[in-house]
């Protein structure tokens, strides 16, 4: 029955998102928890800034409300906001609202679902530091998943090992920082900016791992976040809480280009689907960020 529900949604309202990119075999999505776009002018992050030079970017992408973790991580991979997918809290484990549509896994359809259905042999991985991510993707649709329990260095090492061993079609890597520093010490602090620098160093290691795996020339990489923050928290409506970085690089992506159009976090899933040429369900409201591509 659940398969029929999703099939009906696809057939009645879905649109084909035809890939416009040649020679892309892999997409790596890297999400950094609590990483506010406000920090960019104030932090030493050469890898991220080089990524901006080599690709397209905006520092004005927005989270959904509330500007909290689970609701935004869900939106990022589910192509819609909380009104539709139903995850509404920072630590949602199940939808607090009934999901508008269910897939064959009993969840709101995500990029994982679309890939498994339309590219059945795809290698799909999720490596995450915050255990809450584990409630936001269908385990049955994923080949490889590892929770590293708040250890971003271990998440980096696991990701590099997996990249070299399996060369995944799609990999989502989640970092728990700088959110922890934001909560414990505060946003807009020297310690927060130091943590972003550490994240930047880990990002550089992942980039080297992609190169060592022989995937660099065929990979699109997206770097983004769930939310920013103010003082020692987040969840509100200030721009420091809601504005997040959104950076993309790889084959077919424009270089050194600022994306001027609106980007919402649920546009990330739509962009990944577009890159892979996947048909998206009508219930998704995300739009691919085609402005970033040649």
C-alpha positions in Angstrom: 0.0 0.0 0.0 2.8 2.4 0.9 4.5 1.7 -2.4 1.2 2.6 -4.1 0.9 5.8 -2.2 4.3 7.0 -3.4 3.9 5.7 -6.9 0.6 7.6 -7.2 2.3 10.8 -6.0 5.1 10.4 -8.6 2.7 9.6 -11.4 0.1 12.2 -10.7 2.3 15.1 -9.8 6.0 14.3 -10.3 8.3 16.1 -12.6 11.4 14.7 -14.3 14.5 16.5 -13.2 16.8 16.0 -16.2 20.5 16.1 -15.3 22.3 18.9 -17.0 25.8 17.8 -15.9 28.1 15.5 -17.9 30.6 13.1 -16.3 29.2 13.2 -12.8 29.2 9.9 -11.1 29.2 10.9 -7.4 27.6 13.5 -5.1 29.0 14.1 -1.7 26.9 16.2 0.7 28.8 17.6 3.7 26.7 19.2 6.5 28.2 21.0 9.5 25.9 21.4 12.5 25.3 24.9 13.8 27.5 26.5 11.1 26.3 30.0 10.7 27.0 31.9 7.4 27.8 35.0 9.6 31.2 33.5 10.5 32.7 33.6 7.0 34.2 37.1 7.1 35.7 36.4 10.6 37.2 32.9 10.4 40.3 31.3 8.8 38.8 28.7 6.6 41.0 28.5 3.4 39.6 25.2 2.2 36.0 26.5 2.2 37.0 29.8 0.6 38.9 27.9 -2.1 35.8 25.8 -2.6 33.9 29.1 -3.2 36.5 30.2 -5.8 36.3 26.8 -7.5 32.5 26.7 -7.4 29.2 28.5 -6.8 28.0 29.7 -3.4 25.7 31.8 -1.3 25.9 32.9 2.3 22.2 33.7 2.3 20.7 30.3 2.1 18.0 29.8 4.7 16.9 27.2 7.1 13.3 26.3 7.7 11.7 27.3 11.0 12.4 26.4 13.7 16.1 27.0 13.0 16.9 23.7 14.8 18.7 20.5 14.0 16.4 17.6 13.1 13.8 19.6 11.4 16.4 21.1 9.1 18.4 18.0 8.5 15.1 16.3 7.5 14.2 19.2 5.2 17.7 19.1 3.5 17.3 15.5 2.4 13.5 15.3 2.1 13.0 18.2 -0.4 10.2 19.8 1.7 9.5 21.7 4.9 8.1 20.5 8.3 4.6 21.2 7.2 4.9 18.3 4.8 7.5 15.9 6.1 6.2 16.4 9.7 9.5 16.6 11.6 9.2 19.8 13.7 11.6 19.7 16.6 15.3 19.9 17.2 15.4 16.2 18.2 12.6 14.7 16.2 12.7 11.0 16.0 9.4 10.5 14.4 7.2 13.1 12.6 5.1 15.1 15.1 2.8 15.8 12.2 1.6 13.0 9.9 3.8 13.0 6.8 1.9 14.1 3.8 3.1 11.1 1.8 4.9 7.9 2.8 7.4 5.9 0.8 7.9 2.1 0.8 9.9 2.5 4.0 7.1 4.2 5.9 8.9 7.6 5.8 8.5 10.8 3.9 10.3 10.3 0.6 13.9 11.5 0.7 16.8 11.6 -1.7 17.8 8.2 -0.4 14.4 6.8 -1.5 14.5 8.3 -4.9 18.0 7.0 -5.5 17.2 3.5 -4.4 14.1 3.3 -6.5 15.4 4.9 -9.7 19.1 3.8 -9.5 18.7 0.5 -7.7 22.4 -0.4 -7.9 23.5 2.9 -6.4 26.0 2.8 -3.5 24.6 5.1 -0.8 26.2 6.0 2.5 25.5 8.1 5.6 28.2 8.9 8.1 27.1 11.0 11.0 28.4 12.4 14.3 25.0 13.3 15.9 23.0 10.2 16.6 19.8 12.2 15.8 20.6 11.9 12.1 19.9 8.2 12.4 16.2 8.8 12.7 16.0 10.8 9.5 16.8 8.4 6.7 15.5 4.9 5.8 18.1 2.4 6.8 16.9 -0.1 4.3 17.7 2.2 1.4 21.3 2.8 2.5 24.2 0.5 1.9 26.5 1.8 4.6 25.8 3.9 7.7 28.0 4.7 10.7 27.3 6.9 13.7 30.5 8.3 15.3 28.9 9.7 18.4 29.9 13.3 18.4 33.4 12.6 17.0 33.9 14.5 13.8 37.5 13.3 13.4 36.3 9.7 13.4 33.5 10.6 11.0 36.2 12.0 8.7 38.3 8.9 8.9 35.2 6.7 8.3 34.2 8.7 5.3 37.7 8.5 3.8 37.8 4.7 4.3 34.4 4.3 2.7 35.2 6.6 -0.2 38.3 4.6 -1.1 36.6 1.2 -0.6 33.2 1.7 -2.3 33.4 5.0 -4.3 29.7 5.8 -3.4 27.3 7.3 -5.8 25.9 9.4 -2.9 27.4 10.0 0.5 26.2 12.3 3.3 28.7 13.3 5.9 27.5 15.0 9.0 29.7 16.9 11.4 28.4 17.7 15.0 30.6 20.8 15.2 30.6 23.8 15.5 27.2 23.3 17.1 28.7 22.0 20.3 31.0 25.0 20.8 28.1 27.3 20.0 26.0 25.7 22.8 28.8 25.4 25.4 30.7 28.6 24.8 28.7 30.6 22.4 28.4 31.9 18.8 30.4 34.9 17.7 33.2 33.9 20.0 36.9 33.2 19.3 36.4 29.6 20.3 33.6 29.2 17.8 35.7 30.6 15.0 38.6 28.3 16.1 36.2 25.3 15.8 35.2 26.4 12.3 38.9 26.4 11.4 39.2 22.9 12.7 36.1 21.9 10.6 37.9 23.4 7.6 40.9 21.2 8.2 38.7 18.1 8.3 37.0 19.2 5.1 40.5 19.4 3.5 41.1 15.8 4.6 37.8 14.7 3.0 38.8 16.4 -0.2 42.1 14.6 -0.2 40.3 11.3 0.4 38.0 12.0 -2.6 41.2 12.6 -4.7 42.9 9.5 -3.3 39.8 7.4 -4.2 40.1 8.6 -7.8 36.7 10.3 -7.6 37.7 14.0 -7.8 37.1 14.6 -11.5 33.6 13.0 -11.4 32.3 14.3 -8.1 30.1 17.2 -7.2 30.5 18.3 -3.5 28.0 20.3 -1.6 28.8 22.0 1.7 26.1 23.4 3.9 24.6 23.5 7.4 21.3 23.0 9.3 21.3 26.4 11.1 23.5 29.1 12.7 23.0 30.5 16.1 23.1 33.4 18.6 24.6 33.5 22.1 24.4 29.8 23.2 21.4 28.7 21.2 19.3 28.7 18.0 15.8 28.0 16.9 14.6 31.5 16.5 14.0 33.9 13.6 17.2 36.0 13.5 19.3 35.9 10.4 22.3 34.7 12.4 20.3 31.6 13.3 18.6 31.1 9.8 21.3 32.0 7.3 23.6 29.1 6.3 26.4 28.6 3.8 25.6 26.7 0.6 28.7 26.0 -1.5 28.9 23.6 -4.5 31.8 22.6 -6.7 32.5 20.0 -9.4 32.0 19.2 -13.1 29.5 21.6 -14.7 29.4 24.0 -11.8 30.3 27.6 -12.4 33.4 28.9 -10.8 33.8 31.8 -8.4 30.0 32.6 -8.8 27.7 34.0 -6.1 24.2 32.5 -6.4 21.9 35.5 -6.2 18.5 33.7 -6.3 16.8 32.4 -3.1 18.2 29.0 -1.8 16.3 27.1 0.9 17.7 24.1 2.7 15.2 21.8 1.0 16.5 22.9 -2.4 19.6 20.8 -1.6 17.6 17.5 -2.1 16.1 18.9 -5.3 19.5 19.9 -6.6 21.0 16.4 -5.9 18.0 14.8 -7.6 18.5 17.1 -10.6 22.1 16.2 -10.9 21.3 12.5 -10.9 18.3 12.9 -13.3 15.8 11.6 -10.8 12.1 12.1 -11.0 10.9 14.0 -7.9 7.5 13.5 -6.1 4.9 16.2 -6.3 5.0 16.6 -2.6 8.5 18.0 -2.8 8.7 21.8 -2.9 12.4 22.2 -3.3 13.8 23.5 -6.6 17.2 22.7 -8.0 19.8 25.5 -7.8 20.4 25.5 -11.5 21.9 29.0 -11.3 25.0 27.4 -10.0 25.6 25.4 -13.2 27.0 26.3 -16.5 
